[in-house]
C-alpha cells in the first residue's frame, strides 16, 4: 500500500463507524487502537462491508508514518485524561504542520488548552463535535469542527463527503469558529437535545396518564406527528419505541424499562454555562432536574406511598377526556415548548460567541443540524430562515413567523399544562417553557419588588423608571417611623 489520506485512533463503536464511513467515501484510512484486537476487528469489518480501504496498525509509530503529509489524525477516545495520553503517544511521531482532531465530547476549555500545547510542537488542532450516534458516524453525522482554520482546510474535502447530506442545504458540516467553539456548539446541541427529550417524555406522560392512550395509539400519534411540523429524528424513534414488544415477557418493552435516566455530563455543562453567562435556559435546566429526580427511584417509591391519599388519581379517573382534542392540544404544546428550548440554546451560543469573539453564525449552525445529528428536524429549516432574515435577532421568540406560531398555539399550551397540574402530572419542561415565554413577553415583571428587597436588607441600591441615577432608601427607618406613628 501507499500512504493513506488520513488516520483515526480510538476504535470503540463510534471510531470504527467513522473510519468505515471515511473509507467508504473513497479516502484510504489508517487505524490504531491501544487494544490491538479492536484494530483487527475494524479491518475485518472493512472487508465484510465492501473491501473498504482501511489499514490497521498495532503500534503508534508505524500508524503515524503510514499517513501522507501533512498528516491528519482523528482521535475518538473518552474525554479528559485519555485524550491527553493519546495526544502524547501520537505527537511523539508527528511533524510540523501535522494535525490532530479530537472528535469526542470534550469540555471546550480543554480543547483550547491542547490547541496551545500542540502549537508549541508545530502541530495544528481541531476540536470537532460529532453528532448522530453510531448510525450517524457510519452513514453521515453532523460535524462541528472548531480551532485551527488551516487544519480545517486540510481535511475539508473529507468532511464534506463524510457528513450527512441534506438536499437543498448541503453537507452537515461547517467551520464553526476559533478555539473550542466546535466543542461548545456540540455541548449546547446536547443541552437542546436534553430539552427535546424531556418535552417528548412529558407529552407521552400526559397522553398516557390523562388521555389513557395505549402504546398502539401512542405509536400511531407519534407516527402522525412525524409527518408534520414536529417531523424529527426524536419523534420518529419515539414512535418506533412504542411499537416494540417485550421479547422476554408479555406486553411492550417501553413499559418494562426502569424510569431512571443516565447522563454523560453535556447537559449539566450547558446549564452551568448558562448560569455563568447569565442566560436563562429554564427548559434545559428543567430537563436536567428531571433526570436528577428520576435517579431517586427508591425515594419516589416511598413518597408515592406517603402521598397516596392525595386524591390526584380521583381527578384522573373522574374526568372524561376527549382524546382527539387532547392529542391535538399536546401536539401544539410540544411545538411551542420546543421553540422556547431552541431559543434558549441559540441565545447561549450567541452569548458565548460574543464573550469569546468567535463570531458564530447561528443560521449556519441550524443548517448543519438539519441532518445526521440527534436533534435533526424539519423545524431547523425555520430557525435557519429566521436568522437569514435577521442575523441580529435577539431571540427566536420575536421572529415574526415563530411569534405567530406561538400565539396560535398558546391556548392549547396553557390547557395542557393546567390539565396536567390538576391531574398531578408534572410537566416541568413545558411549564418552564411557558414561564419563559410569559416572562419574556411582559413589559413589566415583579423584579422591582426583588430589587427593593435587596436594597432594604443589603443597601444594593436601585434605579428608577422616572429619573436617571442610582438610589438607596432607608426602608427600615421609614417603615419603623410609620409603624410608630400608627401606634400613636
VMD Tcl script that draws the C-alpha trace (Angstrom):
set ca {
  {0.00 0.00 0.00}
  {0.99 3.65 -0.49}
  {0.45 6.28 2.17}
  {-3.14 6.72 3.39}
  {-5.02 10.03 3.30}
  {-5.97 10.17 7.00}
  {-5.64 8.32 10.32}
  {-8.07 7.50 13.11}
  {-7.13 6.45 16.65}
  {-9.71 5.07 19.10}
  {-11.79 2.22 17.76}
  {-14.81 1.87 20.01}
  {-18.07 1.74 18.03}
  {-18.08 5.47 17.10}
  {-14.44 5.32 15.95}
  {-14.93 2.14 13.93}
  {-18.05 3.50 12.25}
  {-16.47 6.84 11.38}
  {-13.38 5.10 9.96}
  {-15.57 2.89 7.74}
  {-17.60 5.93 6.64}
  {-14.39 7.78 5.63}
  {-13.08 4.72 3.75}
  {-16.41 4.21 2.00}
  {-16.28 7.80 0.70}
  {-13.04 6.91 -1.12}
  {-10.36 8.02 1.37}
  {-7.85 5.28 2.36}
  {-7.52 5.39 6.15}
  {-5.04 4.08 8.74}
  {-6.49 2.96 12.09}
  {-4.91 2.43 15.51}
  {-6.11 1.43 18.97}
  {-4.23 0.73 22.18}
  {-6.11 -2.57 22.48}
  {-4.93 -4.24 19.26}
  {-7.91 -6.62 18.96}
  {-10.04 -3.57 18.09}
  {-7.70 -2.80 15.17}
  {-8.11 -6.32 13.75}
  {-11.87 -6.17 14.31}
  {-12.12 -2.88 12.35}
  {-10.04 -4.19 9.45}
  {-12.23 -7.33 9.34}
  {-15.41 -5.20 9.30}
  {-13.96 -3.16 6.43}
  {-13.51 -6.37 4.39}
  {-17.04 -7.59 5.15}
  {-18.65 -4.19 4.42}
  {-17.24 -3.94 0.90}
  {-13.45 -4.34 0.96}
  {-13.05 -0.77 2.15}
  {-9.53 0.77 2.19}
  {-8.91 0.51 5.96}
  {-5.36 -0.35 7.11}
  {-4.69 -1.42 10.70}
  {-1.58 -0.72 12.80}
  {-0.65 -2.14 16.19}
  {1.94 0.49 17.17}
  {1.73 4.29 17.12}
  {4.94 4.93 15.14}
  {4.03 2.81 12.11}
  {0.44 4.16 12.30}
  {1.59 7.79 12.12}
  {4.19 7.13 9.42}
  {1.61 5.40 7.18}
  {-0.26 8.70 6.61}
  {0.61 11.20 3.88}
  {1.84 14.67 4.94}
  {0.56 16.97 6.24}
  {-0.84 14.19 8.38}
  {-4.38 14.41 9.73}
  {-5.34 12.14 12.63}
  {-8.79 11.98 14.23}
  {-8.88 10.72 17.81}
  {-12.06 9.27 19.27}
  {-11.34 8.35 22.88}
  {-13.02 9.15 26.20}
  {-12.86 12.86 27.11}
  {-10.34 14.09 29.68}
  {-7.05 12.35 30.54}
  {-7.31 9.64 27.79}
  {-7.25 12.43 25.16}
  {-4.06 13.91 26.65}
  {-2.45 10.46 26.78}
  {-3.37 9.73 23.14}
  {-2.04 13.13 22.01}
  {1.25 12.45 23.85}
  {1.55 8.99 22.26}
  {0.87 10.18 18.71}
  {2.59 13.59 18.75}
  {5.90 11.91 19.60}
  {5.93 10.65 15.99}
  {4.27 13.62 14.25}
  {5.96 16.53 12.43}
  {5.40 20.23 11.98}
  {2.21 21.02 10.04}
  {0.52 17.74 11.01}
  {-2.95 17.97 12.54}
  {-4.84 16.30 15.39}
  {-8.65 16.35 15.51}
  {-10.44 15.39 18.72}
  {-13.87 14.04 17.77}
  {-15.07 13.41 21.34}
  {-17.48 15.33 23.60}
  {-14.78 17.44 25.24}
  {-15.03 20.45 27.54}
  {-14.22 23.40 25.27}
  {-11.51 24.84 27.54}
  {-9.57 21.55 27.35}
  {-9.55 21.90 23.56}
  {-8.23 25.46 23.82}
  {-5.50 24.30 26.23}
  {-4.49 21.46 23.89}
  {-4.52 23.68 20.81}
  {-1.93 25.93 22.51}
  {0.14 22.98 23.78}
  {0.44 21.22 20.40}
  {1.10 24.54 18.64}
  {4.41 24.60 20.54}
  {5.25 21.33 18.76}
  {4.29 22.89 15.42}
  {1.05 20.88 15.23}
  {-2.44 22.07 14.31}
  {-5.54 21.17 16.34}
  {-9.30 20.93 15.91}
  {-11.98 20.08 18.48}
  {-14.81 18.58 16.43}
  {-18.26 17.81 17.79}
  {-19.69 14.68 16.16}
  {-23.43 14.09 16.49}
  {-25.64 11.30 15.26}
  {-24.59 8.39 17.44}
  {-23.34 5.12 15.97}
  {-25.59 5.26 12.92}
  {-24.62 8.87 12.15}
  {-20.91 8.06 12.42}
  {-21.31 5.23 9.91}
  {-23.71 6.84 7.43}
  {-23.29 10.60 7.84}
  {-23.04 12.61 11.07}
  {-23.36 16.31 11.76}
  {-19.84 17.65 12.26}
  {-18.91 20.77 14.26}
  {-15.16 21.46 13.87}
  {-13.60 24.43 15.69}
  {-9.99 25.52 16.15}
  {-7.28 25.96 13.53}
  {-8.79 27.12 10.21}
  {-5.68 25.84 8.42}
  {-6.34 22.39 9.91}
  {-9.95 22.55 8.75}
  {-8.89 23.35 5.18}
  {-6.53 20.30 5.24}
  {-9.48 17.99 5.86}
  {-12.43 19.90 4.39}
  {-12.65 17.67 1.30}
  {-13.08 14.60 3.53}
  {-15.55 16.19 5.96}
  {-17.79 17.48 3.16}
  {-18.24 13.91 1.89}
  {-18.39 12.14 5.26}
  {-21.03 14.45 6.82}
  {-24.77 13.87 6.43}
  {-26.03 15.22 3.10}
  {-29.27 17.21 3.15}
  {-30.98 18.05 -0.17}
  {-31.20 21.83 -0.74}
  {-28.89 22.73 2.16}
  {-25.76 20.64 1.60}
  {-23.38 18.68 3.82}
  {-23.94 19.00 7.60}
  {-20.52 20.45 8.36}
  {-19.07 23.94 8.50}
  {-16.01 25.56 10.02}
  {-17.66 26.66 13.27}
  {-15.03 29.09 14.54}
  {-11.86 29.54 16.55}
  {-10.70 27.82 19.75}
  {-13.12 25.48 21.47}
  {-16.19 26.77 19.60}
  {-16.86 23.41 17.91}
  {-16.99 21.63 21.28}
  {-19.09 24.41 22.81}
  {-21.64 24.24 19.99}
  {-21.84 20.44 20.32}
  {-22.34 20.83 24.08}
  {-25.28 23.20 23.56}
  {-26.66 20.87 20.86}
  {-26.72 18.18 23.57}
  {-28.39 20.57 26.02}
  {-31.12 21.28 23.45}
  {-31.38 17.50 22.98}
  {-32.00 17.11 26.76}
  {-34.83 19.65 26.48}
  {-36.32 17.97 23.40}
  {-36.30 14.52 25.01}
  {-37.86 15.82 28.24}
  {-40.65 17.64 26.36}
  {-41.44 14.49 24.35}
  {-41.49 12.44 27.58}
  {-43.96 14.91 29.10}
  {-46.19 14.73 26.01}
  {-46.13 10.92 26.42}
  {-46.92 11.18 30.13}
  {-49.95 13.43 29.62}
  {-51.32 11.31 26.75}
  {-50.82 8.06 28.69}
  {-51.75 9.18 32.22}
  {-54.56 11.65 31.45}
  {-55.66 10.54 27.98}
  {-55.26 6.81 28.78}
  {-53.73 6.15 25.34}
  {-52.40 2.63 24.74}
  {-48.94 2.01 23.29}
  {-50.56 1.21 19.93}
  {-52.38 4.54 19.99}
  {-49.19 6.36 21.08}
  {-47.28 4.81 18.19}
  {-49.96 6.00 15.78}
  {-49.99 9.52 17.27}
  {-46.21 9.97 17.13}
  {-46.08 8.47 13.65}
  {-48.70 11.00 12.53}
  {-46.87 13.87 14.28}
  {-43.73 12.89 12.39}
  {-45.43 13.85 9.11}
  {-45.96 17.50 10.09}
  {-44.18 20.37 11.84}
  {-42.75 18.01 14.51}
  {-41.05 15.81 11.90}
  {-37.72 14.89 13.53}
  {-35.41 12.05 14.44}
  {-36.52 12.03 18.10}
  {-40.25 11.90 17.24}
  {-39.55 9.12 14.72}
  {-37.61 6.93 17.18}
  {-40.25 7.59 19.87}
  {-42.90 6.20 17.51}
  {-40.70 3.14 16.89}
  {-40.19 2.55 20.63}
  {-43.96 2.33 21.30}
  {-44.31 -0.46 18.73}
  {-41.68 -2.83 20.14}
  {-42.94 -5.87 22.06}
  {-41.05 -7.31 25.03}
  {-39.04 -10.34 23.85}
  {-38.59 -11.51 27.46}
  {-42.21 -11.44 28.52}
  {-45.68 -10.09 27.83}
  {-46.60 -6.63 26.60}
  {-44.44 -3.77 25.36}
  {-40.78 -3.21 26.13}
  {-41.11 0.51 26.95}
  {-43.26 -0.36 29.98}
  {-40.52 -2.64 31.37}
  {-37.74 -0.03 31.13}
  {-36.74 1.32 34.57}
  {-37.63 5.01 34.95}
  {-34.10 6.20 35.74}
  {-32.24 8.33 33.19}
  {-28.48 8.23 32.76}
  {-26.38 11.17 31.58}
  {-22.86 11.86 30.38}
  {-22.45 15.47 31.52}
  {-23.01 17.71 28.48}
  {-26.49 18.73 29.70}
  {-25.05 19.70 33.07}
  {-22.26 21.67 31.37}
  {-24.87 23.53 29.28}
  {-26.83 24.60 32.37}
  {-23.63 25.61 34.19}
  {-22.54 27.71 31.20}
  {-25.97 29.34 31.01}
  {-25.61 30.35 34.68}
  {-22.04 31.59 34.11}
  {-23.19 33.75 31.19}
  {-26.42 34.92 32.90}
  {-28.51 33.40 30.11}
  {-31.89 31.97 31.12}
  {-32.21 28.34 29.99}
  {-35.10 27.07 32.15}
  {-36.34 24.35 29.79}
  {-32.89 22.78 29.55}
  {-32.41 23.18 33.33}
  {-35.81 21.55 33.97}
  {-34.81 18.59 31.81}
  {-31.60 18.20 33.83}
  {-33.52 18.42 37.13}
  {-35.93 15.78 35.84}
  {-33.02 13.42 35.21}
  {-31.76 14.04 38.76}
  {-35.23 13.32 40.18}
  {-35.57 10.18 38.05}
  {-32.45 8.89 39.82}
  {-34.29 8.97 43.18}
  {-36.33 5.88 42.25}
  {-36.33 4.33 45.75}
  {-37.29 7.66 47.38}
  {-40.07 8.18 44.84}
  {-41.49 4.72 45.54}
  {-41.69 5.61 49.27}
  {-43.04 9.11 48.59}
  {-45.78 7.61 46.41}
  {-46.97 5.66 49.48}
  {-46.91 8.77 51.70}
  {-48.94 10.82 49.23}
  {-51.26 8.03 48.06}
  {-54.25 9.75 49.64}
  {-53.54 12.98 47.72}
  {-56.61 12.45 45.57}
  {-54.91 13.18 42.23}
  {-55.86 9.76 40.90}
  {-59.52 10.57 41.59}
  {-59.27 13.61 39.31}
  {-57.68 11.46 36.59}
  {-60.41 8.85 36.71}
  {-63.39 11.16 37.23}
  {-62.95 13.49 34.26}
  {-63.91 12.26 30.80}
  {-61.27 13.22 28.24}
  {-61.81 13.98 24.57}
  {-58.85 12.01 23.21}
  {-58.71 13.66 19.79}
  {-58.80 17.15 21.35}
  {-56.13 16.22 23.90}
  {-53.81 14.78 21.22}
  {-54.12 17.98 19.17}
  {-53.55 20.20 22.24}
  {-50.47 18.23 23.30}
  {-49.05 18.43 19.76}
  {-49.35 22.22 19.83}
  {-47.98 22.48 23.38}
  {-44.98 20.35 22.44}
  {-44.17 22.52 19.42}
  {-44.49 25.81 21.33}
  {-42.35 24.47 24.20}
  {-39.74 23.30 21.71}
  {-39.40 26.79 20.21}
  {-38.53 28.12 23.69}
  {-35.95 25.37 24.26}
  {-34.16 26.09 20.98}
  {-34.35 29.86 21.61}
  {-32.54 29.30 24.94}
  {-29.83 27.18 23.31}
  {-29.25 29.68 20.49}
  {-29.07 32.59 22.97}
  {-26.46 30.68 24.96}
  {-24.33 30.10 21.86}
  {-24.64 33.77 20.91}
  {-23.66 34.96 24.41}
  {-20.54 32.75 24.42}
  {-19.64 33.81 20.90}
  {-19.77 37.47 21.98}
  {-17.73 36.78 25.13}
  {-15.02 34.90 23.21}
  {-15.11 36.83 19.92}
  {-15.91 33.65 17.97}
  {-18.34 35.35 15.54}
  {-20.52 32.22 15.31}
  {-23.21 32.12 12.61}
  {-26.41 30.86 14.25}
  {-28.24 30.25 10.97}
  {-25.34 28.17 9.69}
  {-25.40 26.07 12.89}
  {-29.12 25.41 12.39}
  {-28.28 24.31 8.83}
  {-25.66 21.74 9.86}
  {-28.05 20.31 12.48}
  {-30.67 19.53 9.80}
  {-29.18 16.10 9.11}
  {-27.06 13.48 10.84}
  {-27.46 14.76 14.39}
  {-29.82 13.72 17.18}
  {-31.88 16.95 17.14}
  {-32.27 16.90 13.35}
  {-35.73 18.19 12.49}
  {-37.64 19.97 9.76}
  {-38.08 22.75 12.32}
  {-34.36 23.69 12.00}
  {-35.04 24.98 8.49}
  {-37.35 27.59 10.03}
  {-34.63 28.55 12.53}
  {-32.10 29.00 9.69}
  {-34.57 31.19 7.79}
  {-35.24 33.27 10.93}
  {-31.52 34.07 11.26}
  {-31.22 34.62 7.48}
  {-33.99 37.22 7.79}
  {-32.27 38.88 10.75}
  {-28.75 37.74 11.80}
  {-29.02 40.09 14.83}
  {-32.30 38.50 16.02}
  {-32.29 38.85 19.85}
  {-34.48 35.76 20.30}
  {-36.28 33.25 18.09}
  {-39.43 34.17 20.03}
  {-39.62 37.59 18.35}
  {-39.03 36.35 14.81}
  {-42.36 37.22 13.12}
  {-43.05 33.65 12.00}
  {-42.17 32.00 15.31}
  {-44.07 34.70 17.24}
  {-47.20 33.93 15.22}
  {-46.76 30.17 15.71}
  {-46.51 30.60 19.48}
  {-49.55 32.89 19.62}
  {-51.56 30.40 17.54}
  {-50.65 27.59 19.95}
  {-50.68 29.29 23.33}
  {-54.29 28.40 24.25}
  {-53.60 24.69 23.68}
  {-50.29 25.02 25.54}
  {-52.00 26.54 28.60}
  {-54.81 23.95 28.51}
  {-52.32 21.04 28.55}
  {-50.32 22.46 31.46}
  {-53.47 23.26 33.51}
  {-54.84 19.79 32.85}
  {-51.54 18.20 33.89}
  {-51.28 20.32 37.06}
  {-54.84 19.46 38.10}
  {-54.16 15.78 37.47}
  {-50.92 15.85 39.48}
  {-48.78 15.06 36.42}
  {-45.53 17.04 36.32}
  {-44.65 18.85 33.10}
  {-41.53 20.75 34.18}
  {-40.19 21.30 30.65}
  {-43.45 22.55 29.15}
  {-44.15 24.66 32.26}
  {-40.63 26.15 32.21}
  {-41.03 26.98 28.52}
  {-44.36 28.67 29.13}
  {-43.00 30.64 32.11}
  {-40.04 31.70 29.94}
  {-42.40 32.92 27.21}
  {-44.73 34.64 29.67}
  {-41.83 36.45 31.37}
  {-40.14 37.43 28.10}
  {-43.33 38.91 26.59}
  {-44.17 41.10 29.62}
  {-43.09 44.73 29.56}
  {-43.00 44.85 33.37}
  {-42.14 41.96 35.69}
  {-42.10 41.92 39.54}
  {-38.31 42.33 39.67}
  {-38.92 45.83 41.07}
  {-40.00 44.22 44.35}
  {-36.96 41.91 44.43}
  {-34.66 44.89 43.87}
  {-36.47 46.86 46.61}
  {-35.94 43.90 48.98}
  {-32.22 43.79 48.06}
  {-31.89 47.48 48.79}
  {-33.80 47.09 52.09}
  {-31.60 44.32 53.55}
  {-28.29 44.94 51.77}
  {-28.23 48.56 50.54}
  {-27.73 47.27 46.97}
  {-29.37 50.43 45.51}
  {-31.90 50.54 42.70}
  {-32.66 52.51 39.54}
  {-35.94 54.33 38.96}
  {-38.24 54.34 35.94}
  {-38.85 58.11 36.10}
  {-35.36 59.58 36.59}
  {-31.76 58.56 35.92}
  {-29.23 57.59 38.60}
  {-28.74 55.09 41.39}
  {-30.82 55.33 44.57}
  {-30.81 53.95 48.09}
  {-33.68 54.25 50.57}
  {-33.59 53.72 54.34}
  {-36.60 51.41 54.04}
  {-36.28 50.09 57.61}
  {-36.19 53.54 59.25}
  {-39.14 54.82 57.24}
  {-41.14 51.65 57.93}
  {-40.31 51.85 61.66}
  {-41.37 55.50 61.88}
  {-44.65 54.84 60.11}
  {-45.33 51.90 62.48}
  {-44.64 54.17 65.48}
  {-46.93 56.84 64.06}
  {-49.57 54.16 63.55}
  {-49.46 53.26 67.24}
  {-49.81 56.85 68.44}
}
mol new
graphics top color blue
foreach p $ca { graphics top sphere $p radius 0.5 }
foreach p [lrange $ca 0 end-1] q [lrange $ca 1 end] { graphics top cylinder $p $q radius 0.2 }
display resetview
